Amino acid sequence: MGETATRHRASGLGFALASALAFGGSGPFARPLIDAGVDPLQVTWLRVAGAALLLLPLAVRHRRVLRTHPWLLLAYGAFPMAGVQAFYFAAISRIPVGVALLIEFLGPILVLAWIRLVRRQRIPRAAAVGVALALAGLACLVEVWAGVRLDPIGLALALGAAVCQAGYFLLSDAAGDEVDPLAVISYGALVAAAIITVIARPWTLPWPLLAGEVELAGVSTSALVSVGWLALVSTAVAYVTGVAGVRRLSPGVAGAVAYLEVVTGIVLAWLMLGEALTPAQTAGAVIVVAGAFIGQSAVGGSGDAPARADTAADRARTGA
């Protein structure tokens, strides 16, 4: 029995690591398409529409959820799937990938603020410390002492991604354990694809450009490689392996592994795009991750209603 549990945890850790690495690669693979002239919203559409097609068999299998939780599926598709990715891709067209990803991961901090200020519920002291650390790290990231050196519109877009990510955590709290996360993911992708189709107008996509080549990690390669990676690896595979990992691990462990997505995104942006953080921004990155992790872990271990939000959120993460 103990040996089986050990194997279960080992496979869960492998799935969780694979999910974090897959999510972390979305920015570095999307940036070449954006730099080549594809609108960020259209890159988002390529990602979610491709993932929706790949996840369609899961949607068919879980079609019953359409009758039981239609509003949850609509909200999930609008905010976590469409909102997070659209804001994130728009942000990385103006600010470095690593900075945008770190700001997006302030989502759990925004949830804590919502719980304290709107729900009027007490949060653990450690969670408050995590919030303070995350805000201090954000100040280092944007180098406030220099009058905010990053593009303010890019920062606002990244914060929009964080707000949408926070919305996902709250939606997960409302749903609890009633809905299979694979059903939410598959229908969320379909809803997101439908929403983004209206605003991205994919019929205006520069299709000849997608048939050509882009520069990826300093090497000229087919643009379809980036499109395929975003749809298959950074979305479909990332979500499914994430769910598989959480089902084999405790939410706290899975949530900790999820923060490797931030590290992966920063390292890949440095290796593939040449985007390096300044020493102050590197310190800020460490502080942001530490603060968000402390805040999330504190709530996850408190055993009250906020803990349920954290547990459900870890069941099927958004990711960038």
N, C-alpha and C positions, 0 to 999 in steps of 0.2 A: 504493500500500500504506500509506504514511504517512498519507495523507488519510483512508483507511478506518479506521485505528486511532484517529485523532483524533476522527472522528465516533462511533466505538464508545465512546471514553472520555466524550465529551460526553453521549451518551445515557445511559451508565451513571451519570454524575453526576446527571443529571436524575431517573432512577429512584430513586437513593439519597436524594436530597433529598426527593422526593415521599414516600418511605417514612418518613423521619424526621418529616416534618410530619404525616403521617397518624397515626403512632403517638402523637406528642405531643399530639394532640387528644383522646385517650381520656378522660383525667381531667376536663377541663373540660366534656365532654359527658355524662359519667356523673354528675357531682356534682349537677346539678339533679334527676335521677331519684331519687338517694339522699335529697336534702333534701326531696323531695316525699313520701317515705314508702316507696319501694321498697327492700327489703333489699339490701345490697351483693352478697350471694351471688346473689340473683335478677337483679341487673343483670349480673353476670358470666355467668349462664346465658343471658340475652337476647343478650349479645354473642357468646358462643361457639356457641350453637345457631344463631343467624342466620348466622354465618360458616360453620358446618359445612354448612348448606344451600347456601350460595353456592359452597363449595369442593367439593361432592359430585361434580361432573363430573371434577375432578382426581383424586379418590379412586378413581373407577371406572376412569379411565385407568391409574392406577398400582396396580391391585388385586394385582398379583403380589407386591408388597412385604409383603402380609399373610402370605404363606407363608415369606418369607425372613427378615423382621425383626419378628416380632410383638411381642417384648418391648420393642424400641426404641420402637415406636409407642405401646405402653401407657405406658411411662415418660415419653415426650415429652408425651403428652396429660395425664398426671397432674401433672407438675411444671411445665414451662414454660408450657403452655397453660392448664391449670386453676389450678395453684398460684400462679403469678405474678399472674394477673389477679384471682383471688379475694382474695389477701392485699393487693394494691394497692388494689382498690376498697374493701375493709374499712378500709384505712389512711386513705384520703382522706375517709372519713366522720368521722374524728376529728382529722386533722392536715391542714395545707395541701397542695394538690396538688403544688406544686413541691418541698416538702420530702420528701414520700413518693417522688416520682420520683427525686430525688437519692439517697435511701437505697437504693432498688431498684438503682440503677446502681453500687452497691458490689459487685454480683455478680462482676465480673471480679477485684476485689480478693480476694474470698473464694476464688476459684479459685487465685490465687497462693498464698494461705495453705495451701490443700489440697495443692498441689504441693510446697511446702516442708516442711510439717509431717507430712503423711501419706505422700506418695510419697518423701519424703527426697531430692528433687531440688533442685539448685542453681538459683536464679533470678538473672537479671542484677541488677547493683547498681541500675541505673535503675529496675527494677521495684520494688525495695525502697523506693527514694525515692518512687515513686508511691504505694505503700501508706501510707507515713508521711504524705504530703500528704493523701491521701484521709481518713485518720483525723483529722488536724488539722482538715480542712474539716468533717467530721461534728461535731466538738466545737463549732465555730462555729455550725453549723446548729441544734443543739439547745441552744446557749447554756449549756454546762455550768457556767459560772461563776455562773449564776443558779439553779442547782439543777435543771437540765433543765426548761425552761419548757413544752415540748410534752407532749401527752398520752402517758404511757408505754406505754399499750396500743397507741396508734396507731403509736408508734415500733417496738414489737415486731412489729406486723403488717407494717410496711414492711420490716423486717429479714427477716421470713419471705419476702417477695417477692424480696429479694436472694438468699436461700438457694436458692429455687427457680430463680432465674435462673442462679445458679452451677451448679446441677444440670444445666441445659441445656448449658452449656459443656462439662461433663464428659461428658455423653451424646454430644455432637457429636464429642468426642475419641475415644470408643469406636467410633462408627460410621465415622469417617473419611470417605472419599469414596464409600463403597459404595452409599449410598442417595440417590436424587434428593431434594433438600430440599423440592420441591413435594409429593412423596408424604408426607414426614414432616409437613409443615404441614397438609395436607388430612386425613390420618388422625388427627393430633394434635387437630385441632378436633373431629372426631367422637368421639374417646375422651373429651376434656374435657367435651363436652356431655353424654355419658352419665354421667360421674362426678358432675358438678355437678347433673344432674337429680335424683340420689338425695338429695343433701344440701340443695339449694335448694328442693325441692318446688315447682316452678313452677305447679302446680295451685292453690297458695295465693296466687299473684300478685294484686295489686290491679288486675285488668284494667280496671275503669272508670277508674282513674287514668291508665293508659296511653292510654286513649281521650280523655283530657282534655288540659290544657295545663300546661306548666311554665315557669318563668322562665329563659330562656337569654340570657345577656349583657344582662340588664335588660329583655328583651323577652319577652312572653308568646307561646309557640309550642307547637305540638303535641308531646307527649311522644314520639310516634313519630319525630320528627325526630332526637332524641337516640339512640333505639334503632337507627334506620337508619344513622346515622353510625357508631355503635360497631361494628355488624356488618359493614357494607359497607366504610367508609373505614378505620376504625382497626384492622380485623382483616384482612379479605380483601384489600383493595387494598394495605394496608400490607405484608403479608407477601409478596404476589406481586411488587410493585414492588421490595421489598428484595432478593429473590432475583435479579430481573432486573438490578438495579444491581450486585450483587456479581459476577455473571457477566461483567460488562463492565469492572469495575474490579479492582484488587488488593485483597485483604482489608484491608490497612492503610488504604488510602484510604477504602474503604467503612465501616470501623470508625470512622474519624475523623468522617465525615459523620453517622454514627449518633448522635453526641453532640449533634447539633442537636435531637434529640428532647427532651433535657432543657431546652434553651433554649426550644423551642417550648412545652413544657408549662408552664413558668414564666410566659412572656409571655401565653399564652392564659388562664391562671388569673388573672393580674392584670387583663387586659382584660375577661374574661367573668364572673369571680367576685369581682373586687375583692380578691384575695388578694395582698398585697404582702409581700415579705421585708423584714426589718429590715436596716440596714446591715451588722451582723455576720453575718446569715444570707446576705446577698448575697455578702460576702467568702467565707464558707464554701462557697457554691455554686460560685464560681469555683475555689476550691482543690480541692473534691471532683472536679469535672470534669477539672481539670488533672492531679490525681493519678491518677485512673482512666485517663485517656488516656495518660499517660506509662507507667504500669504495663502497659497493654495493648500499647502500641507496642513497648516493650522486649521483651516476650515474643514478640510477633509477628515481631520481627526477629532472634531468637536462633538459629533454625534447629534447635532440639531438639524433644523431645516436647511441651513446653508450647506451642511455636509451632504445632504441628499442632492443638491444642485451640483456639487462638485463630483459626486459619484456618478450621477447620470451623465454629466458632461464628458467624463472620461470614457464612457461607453462607446462614443463615436465622435471623435474630435473633428474640429473644422480643419485646422491647419490652413496654411496659405496655399 
